């Protein structure tokens, strides 16, 4: 009887060992797939970053190296399906030329392309269409760049409570006064219009010549800020003040990104 008992234990032990071996093998395969997937993502991000750097140089734009993130897991299944969740590109310290003006400084340009469609054959041969369902872009224009375009000594811009505030010295009747108030921002095509209203001048004499002098100054500091041409046919939708500069938001749909 004891011998029979030991005989029955052997198949069960073999079964356990086989199951444990299969689980270990499966775990090794899964780890290998994850490592391969992450390696493929890293390779794709480096390649995209290199091509973006080349394109930026061709456009005469100066910037820091782009930071590329390919989102979605697993990545290899996206390659097989030919559909990618999103690709995020962040470029910092951008010096972008604009028409009839000095280069505009963008501390950061953030681009998020979603629902990218590209077949394996297109990636392999470089021939065919690569499109993004939507592309969202945000950029910040440093206040220093805005002030260079206004070119009025002593003028200061800052964000306060979600509004763009202005402070500037003005000479009226041989006396120095300080103008303070809020700026109006409006997107008009490829430009942002800055105008100023409800300005306050402490201690200003309430006489016509003084009021005319302030009105003339307000007219001089009102500008149309040209925007640099954005990639992927991005169209500016909104501009708002932030502590570090003017934030510009742009969007585009069904964009070819070959």
Secondary structure, DSSP 8 states (H G I E B T S, - for coil): -HHHHHHHHHHHHHHHHHHHHHHHHHHHHHHHHHHHHHHHHHHHHHHHHHHHHHHHHHTT-B----EEEEESS-HHHHHHHTEEEEEEEEEEEEEEEETTEEEEEEEEEEEEEEEEE--HHHHHHS-S--EEEEEEEEEEEEHHHHHHHH--TT-EEEEETTEEEEEEEEEETTEEEEEEEEEEEEEETTEEEEEEEEEEETT---SHHHHHHHHHHHHHH-EEEE----GGG-EEEEEEEETTEEEEEEEEEEEE--
